[in-house]
Amino acid sequence: MRNPTEVLKSLTEKSKNESYRYKRLYRNLYNPEFYWLAYKNIYANDGSMTAGADGTTIDGMSNERIERIIQSLRDRSYRPKPAKRVYIAKKNSNKKRPLGIQSGDDKLVQEVVKLILESIYEPVFSNKSHGFRPRRSCQTALMQIQKTFTGANWFVEGDIHACFDSFDHHVIIDIMRRRIDDEAFIQLIWKFLKAGYMEQWDFEKTYSGVPQGSGVSPILCNIYLNELDMFMERYAESFNTAAQRKRLSPAYKTSVNRAYEYRREGKRIWEQLSPEERKIRSKRLKELEQIEKSMTPTVPLDSDYKRIQYTRYADDFIIGVIGSKQDAIRVKQDVKQFLQDTMKLEMSDAKTKITHTGDKARFLGYDITVSRSQNTKKLSNGKVQRVQTGVVKLLIPREKWVGKLLEYNAMKIKINENGKERFVALHRGKLVNKTDIEILTTYNAEGRGLYNYYSIANDAFKIGRFGNLMKYSMYKTFACKYKTNVHEIKKRYCIGDLFTVAYDTKAGRKTTTFYRDGYKRKKTATKFDNVSELPQYTRYVKPNTLKQRVECHTCELCGKDCRNLEIHQVKKLKDLKGNSEWEIIMRKRRRKTLVVCPECHKQIHSD
């Protein structure tokens, strides 16, 4: 059997030829190496050990299990199990989001299908798409907005009503048939789409949408919404005008010429002027230059210069329009019509807003605005230039960091006699019974998490206030734990200005401190290491140690030689608190997996 990484690379190379159609994809599902690669990708995921409707997880991974799956795919008897539907709460809403939990075998098969589809479609996806893609994130989407939406007059904030639940199955299959000429593979996608779900032990059919929570739903989402990306590229070509820049306003040109002529005349007669006349002339020149700097250089609404920019993250998208409000309304209507007619999706009129860029548009948790500042800056070449006009600003909404503090119960808001808010840090009762290092680690993780996400904001320093309240909440949590006061806790734990906690490890005693790296703005999004020509494959370079352990044919529990070993897996290592031999071994090795013979595996589950 071919190495799956080589197969995926070959598929990627062929995808660059737009006329190429893939005819023998289904046979890759007969390759056992693909399933070991899929298992390596998903075994550490939080949901990998959550049971589906049939009660199975990916626990018990083995060559025998893979052969059984492959045989069912060969004789076409494979049928995905209905997903177990659960509901998770939406942030800042009383509504809940439906989530489908797949069976163990379906998770493996879907991961293999996802690898194949990513190799085919990832190289041809639009650069404007950032959701569910390798080496892209919310931050890369926001940085793209900051670089490309310069000078925009209007934002169109796109919102598709129940997007993931509304995907038309026939549309997505028709899109895939343009590149894939393999009916067996297409039929497998149909099976995933039509698998249905179990809710309260009742089976429900699926007539539209992609199964949220499944392994294939992210790539199917991008394949579907890539049609919108392509439409926006074509739309921009027809919308954008030929002019390369806006016209200078007549009033600004008059102001510039007046200052220029006055300056040139002054140089010619300077030597003939008295000291008093020179002062008067210098003062007048400064007034003319100030008038010039206070004016907007270009025509605010230049009908000869129009542009649109577009960025999408999953089902959220935003459009920047350089033009009039009527232009923005027309763009909104045209996009709505395309989604409705071609993609069978409904754009929410209530949530799809047209916002002037002088105000703030909300996208991916950031407030986005376009600066109108006329401030100037002296450049390194000595020239004075406006540096803020038309620049996109990424700002942190106040309710985001305040909401996090309230969510953690790390503070309360008091209103004083003047009606002003005062933030008061609180101890966190849920952390009091944890160890010192666990308390400190929790605060550090929460603080770093919020800062890392908002670190590219122009006002990233505001997270410093969040960090300061978290620090005093931590002081009070320690004070509550040891039944003392904050002053005593600082005296006991602070070394200089750093709050320090010592803890024991196998390598000896170590110390760690409260977050101390500051809250300075980062000018670039989080960088990804090991960037290569095919970045999505760099994570497969390391050997698959899970498969190697199985191929040793030695049970890691009883030591018996066995040819059909299985992998026992647990959800969380910290949950192993018993004294069984297998638990002791897993805690000692600090691994969530243990390769055992079928007899030992059966005994483990009977304990």
N, C-alpha and C positions, 0 to 999 in steps of 0.2 A: 504494500500500500504506500502511496506517495505521502510525503510529509505534508500535513495540512497547511503549514505556513507557506510552502512553495505553491500549493494549489491556490491559496488566497492571493498570493502575489501575482500569479498568472492571470487570475480573474480580473485583478485590478489593472494590469497592463492592457488587457483586451477592452476594458471599459472605455479607454481613451478613444477608441474608434466608435464614433456615434452610430455607424451603420451595422456594427457587429451585433449578432443575436446569439445568446447562449442556448445551446441545444442539449447539453448533457450535464445538468446540474444535479439531478436527483441521485445519480450514482455516487456522488460524494457522501451521501448519507449512509453508504455501506462501509465507509472507512472507520474502523474503531478508533483510530488516532484522533479523529475529529471530536469524539465524545470525551476522550480524556482531556483534550484541550478545552472543551466546553466546561467540563467539571472543574478544571483548574481556574477558569474564569469566574465561576459562580459560587464555588463552595464556601468562600469567605463572606458572601453577602449576608446581610442581616436576615433576609427572608428565605434563604436557602433551606433552613430547617423548619419552616412553617408548613404544616401539612395542608394538602389540598383537600378537595371534596372526598377523595378516596382514602384519605388518611396517610398517604405516602409522602416522603420527603426524598432528598438525594442521599440520605443515610443508606448505607449498604451498597455503595458503588463498587462494581466488580466487572471483570471481563465477561462473566456469564450474563450479567444484566445487560451489558452492551450488546452481546450477541442476540439476546432475546428481542431487544428493541429493533436491531437491524433486520432480523427475520420478519418481524411484523411489517416493516417498511418494504421489504422485498416482495412479500405476498399481498401487499396493499391492505392488510387487515388492521393496520395501525389506525386508531381513532383517538384523538385527543379527548381527555376527560373534561367534563364541564368544570369550570373554575368555581371555587368556593368564594362567594361574594361577601365581603365585609365592608364596613363603612368607616372612614376615618374623618375626623373633624377638619374643616377648612379653617385656616387662620383668619381671625377677625370676622368670623361669620358663624351663624347658628346652623348653616347648612353642612351636609356631610358629603364626602366624595366617595363614590363606589370604587372598590379595588378588588380585582380578581386574583385569587391565589391558585396557582396551577399545581397539578400533581408532580411528583418527583421526576417521572420519565418525561413528561411534557416539558419541564424546565430544561432538561438536557437537549431534547430534540429542537426546541425553539432557540436555544443558544447556538446550536450548529447552523440553523437556518439564518439566524441573525448574522453570524460570521460571514456566510456566503453573500447575503444581501448587502452588507456593509462594503464588501470588496467590490461589488458591482456598481453600487450607486454613490458611495462616498466620494470618489474622485470627480464625479460630474455634478454634485450638489452645488448650489449657488454659494458664493462667498458671503452672501447676506444672511445666511442661515447659521444659527449658533447653538440651537438646542439639541441635546442627545448626540453630540458629535465629538470624535476624538480631538483633544487639544483645543476645544472651544468651551466657552462658559458664559455666564451672565456678564462677567467683566469684559470679555472680548466683544460682546455685543454692545455694551455701553461705551467702550473705547472707540468702536467703529462709529457710533453716533457722534461722539465728541469730535472725531476727525472729519466726518463727511457732511454733517448737518450744518456746517458753518453758514451763517447768514440767512437761515430759514426764517420765514415769516409766520408759518402756521405748522402745527403738529396735527396729524390725524392719528389718534390712538385707536388701533384696531382691536376689536373684541368679537370673536366668533362664538355664537351661542352653542353651548354644549358640544364643543368641537370634537373631542375624542369619541363621544357617543353618537355622532352624526355622520361619520365617514360612510359614504356609499360604497358597499362591497363591490358592485359592478364597476364603479369608476376606478377603484384602486387596482382591481384585476386587469382592467383594460390598460392602465398605465404600465403595469408590470409586463404585460404581453408585448409591449413595444420593444423591450430588450430581451425578454426570456421566451424562447421557443421550446419549452419543455413542459408538456401538459401534466406529467406526473408531479413535477415541482409545483406548478400552479395549483393543482388539485390539493396538494398538501397545505398550501396557504388558505385555500377555501375551507379546508377542515378546521384550521385554527380560527378563522373568522366565524364559522358557524357552530363552534363547539358548544356555545351556550354557557349558562352558569347555574349554580345551585344557591338558592336563597331560602332559608328556613326550611330546608329539606325539600323544596319544590324546584323542579327543573324549569328554567325559562330559556326560550330560544333567543338568539341574537339575530336581529334583522339588519342592523347597521352598527357602525362604530368598530373600533379596535379594542381588544380586551386589555384594559388598563391593568398594569401589574404583570403582564406577561413579558417574556423575553423579546418577542418580536414587535411589540407595540411601538417602541421608540423609532425603529427604523421604518416601519410601515407609516408612521406619522410623517416622517421626513419625506418619504417617497411621495405621499399624497400631497403634502403642502409645498413640495418643490414646484408643483404646477403654479402655485401662487407666486413663488419667487421668479419663475420664468416669465409669467405674465407681467410682473412689475418691471422686469428688465426691458421687455418690449414696450411697455407703456411709457417708461422713461424716455425711450428713444423718440417716441412720437410727441411727448409732452415738452421735452427740453427744446429750447430755441437755439438758433445758430449763434447768437451773440455770445462772446466769450466772457464778458463781464458787464456789470451794470454801467449805465451812462452816468457821468458826473453831473451833478445838479448845476444849473446855470448860476444860482446864487453862490454856490461854493466856488465855482470857477472865477466868478467876479471877485470874490473875497481874496482868493489866492493871487489873482493878477494885481489887485490893488496893493496887497502887501509886497509883492515882488517889485512892482514899479517904484513904490515908496522906498524900498530897501536899495534898489539900484540908483535912484536919484540921490539918496543920502550918501552913498559911497563916492559919487562924482563930485559933490559939493562939500564933503566933510571937512576938508582942510580950510575952507573959507568960512566955516561957522564959528561963532563965539562959543565958549563953554556953556553959557546959558541956553543957546539955541540947540546945542548938541543934546542937552538933557531933555529939552522939549521934544526934539525929534526922536530920541530913543524911547521916550515914554509913549509917543504916538505909534511907533512901530510895534511896541509890545501890545498895545491895544488892538492893532490890526491883526497881529498874529494870534491873539487870544480869540478874536472873533472867528478867525479861520478854523482854529482848533475846536471851537464849540459847535461848529456846523457839521451836519452829516454829509459826507462827501458825495454819496451817490443818490440817485433818484429813488425814494423809498419804494415806490411801486412802478418799476420799469417794465412795461408790457413787452418790451423786446427781449427781456432776459428772464427766463423761467427755468426752474430746475426742480426735480423731486429726488429725494433719497429715501431709502427703505432699509429696515433692519427687522429680522424676525428671530424670536427665541421660542421654539416649540409653537404653540398656537397664539402667542402674543406677538403683535407686530406694531411698528410705529413708522409713519411716513412724514418726512420733512418736506414742506412745500415752500419754494421761493416763488411767490406770486400773490395774487389777491385772495380774499376769503372765498370769492366765487370759484376760483381755481381749486381751492381746498375742498369745497363742497362737491365740485365735479369729480375730483379724484375719489372722494369717499363713495359717491354714487356709482362710479365705474367699477371700483373694486367690489362693492356690494353686488353689482349685477354679475360680475364674473364668478364670484363665489356661489351665487345662487344658480346661475345657468349652467356653468361648466362643472363645478365641484359639488353641487347639491348641498351647500352649506349656507347657513343663515347668519348674517352679521347683525349683531344687536345694535339697534339704533340708539337705545338708551345709554349703552356703555361705550359706544364708539363716538368719542368726543372730538370736536375740532377746537383746538386751543391755540390762542395767540402765543407766540414764542416769548413774548414779554412776560407772560404768566408762567405757570409751572405745569408740565405734563408729568404724570406718574407712569414710570416704566421700570419693571423689574425691581421695585422697591426704592428707586431713586426719584427725586424731583429733577426734571430736566428743563432748563431755560436757556435762552440765548441773550447774551449780554448786549446792552445798548450803550455801554460806557464809552465816553469820548476821551478817556484818559490816555495820555501819551507816555512813551518811554524812550529814553535815549539809547540807541543801539550801539554795538561795539564799533561800528564804522563811523560813529558821530552823528548819524541822522536821527531825527526825532520822528517817531512813528506811532500811530494808534495800534495798540496791541490787544485790546479787549472788545472792540466793536465786532459784533457778529459771532463771537466765540461762544461755543456751547459750554454751559456750566452744569456739572453733575453735583447735586446737593443732597444732603442727608435729611429726610423728613424728620421733624422733631418727634413725631409720634412713634417712630421706629425704635429709637434708642430708649425713649421714655417707656414705651410699651414693653420692651424687653425687661427693664427693671421691675415693672409692675408684674410681669409674667413670672419672674423669678421670686417675687415677694421680697426683693432686696431693698425696697424703699416704699415710702408712702408720701403723698402730697398733702401738705397743710396749707391752708389759706389764712394769711395774717389779717390784721385789722384793716389794712389798706387794700385788701382784695388781691394781693400778690401771692403767687405760689412759692412755697418753700419745700425743697426736697429733703426728706429725712431718711437716712440709711437705716435699714432694719436688719436684725439677725434672721437667719433662715433656719427655722426649726427642723426641717427635713435633713439638714446637713449636720446637726449637732452631734449625732451619735456616730458619725464617720470618723476615721482616723485623721490626724493632722494633715498628712500628705494627700489624702483623698479630698479633703475640704479645699486645700490650696489648688490642687489639680483641677477641681471643678470650676473654681473661680477663674483660673487662668484659661481654661478651655473656652468658657463662655465669653470672656473678654476678648481673647484672640479671634474667636469665630466672628464676632460682630465687626471687629476692626478689619480683619482680613477681607470681609465682603465690602465694607465701605471705605477701604483704604485709597481707592482711586477718586473719591469725591473731592471736589475743590475745597470743601470745608471739613475734611477728615478730622481736623483737630477737635471737632465737637465730640468725638468719641472719647476724648480725654475726660470730659465731664462724666460720661458713663463709667469710665474706668475708675475715676476717683470715688464715685458712689459705691461701686462694687468693692473697692478696697476697704472702705469704712464698714460696709456690710459684712465683709469677711472679718474685720476686727471684732465686730459685735457678735458674730457667730462664734468665734473663738472665746470671747469673753463669756458668752452664755454657756458654752461647753464647760469651761473651767470655773464658772460662778465667780467671776471677777469683773474688772472694768477695762475699758479700752486702753487707758494709760498703762495699766499693768501688763496687758498683752503686748503693747509696743515695746515696753522695757524688756520683756521676756524673749521676744522673737526677733526684734529688729537689730540688724548688724549694720551700723551706720544708718542709712536711709532705706535699707532693703529689708523687707519682711522675709525671713529665711526659716525654712523648715528642714530638719534633718530626718533622714529615714535610712533604714538598713536594707542592704541588698546582699546577694551572694558574694559580690566583689568587695563588700565592705560598706562603711557608712558614707552616705552622700548627702548633699544638700541641694535644695532648689529654692528659688525666690519667686515672689509675686512678679507678674509681668512688668518689665522695666525697659522695653525697647521703644517706648514713645508712640505717638500717634501722628507721625508725619505723613503727609500725602505721598502716595506712590504714583508716579507719572505713567507707569505702564501696568497692564494687567499681569496677573500671576503668570510667571514663565513656566514652560514645560521643558523638562530635561530630555536629552536623547532625541532631539529633533532630527529626523532623517527624511529621505525622499518618500518613504512609506511609513509615516509615524505610527499608524495604528498597529503595526506589527512588531514594534520594538519590545512590547511587553511579552512577546512569545519567544524571545531570544534565549532566556534562561531555560535549562532543562526542566522537564515536568517531573519533579521529585515524587509527587503522589503516585504516578504510574511506575516510576522506578522502584518505589517501596513495594508495590504489588508484585512486580516482576522478580523480586528477591525470593518469593515463594516461601517465606518464613513468617509464621504468626508472631506478631510482636507481643502477644500476651502469654501464650503457652510455649512458643518456640518450635512448634511442630512444622514439618515441611508440608506445604499444601499448595495445590495448583489452582484452586479457585478461591483465593483470598477476597475478602470484602473490606470496605473501609467503613468503620464505625465513626460517626461524627456527632458532635454535640453542638448545641446552639451557642452557649457561652461557657468558657473555661471556668469562670468564677462561680458557676452554679454547681460545680463538682465539689461537694463538701463531705461526701461519704468516705468510708475506709475500704471500699472494695479495691482489689488489686488493680483493675483497669483504671479506676479513677486516680489512684496514686501514681500510676505510670504516666497518665495524661497530664496530671498536674506537674510532675517532675520534668517532663519533656516540654511543657508549656505548648502543647499542641491540641487543637480541637479535633484531630483525626487520629485514629488508631487502626492499623491494618491487622485484621484478625481472620482466623479460619471461621467457617460457618457455625461450627459448634460453639466456639467462644462468643461469637456474635449473638447467637441465640441465648446463651447464658447471660450475657450482659443485659439483654432486654428483659430477661425474666427476673433479674435482681430487683 
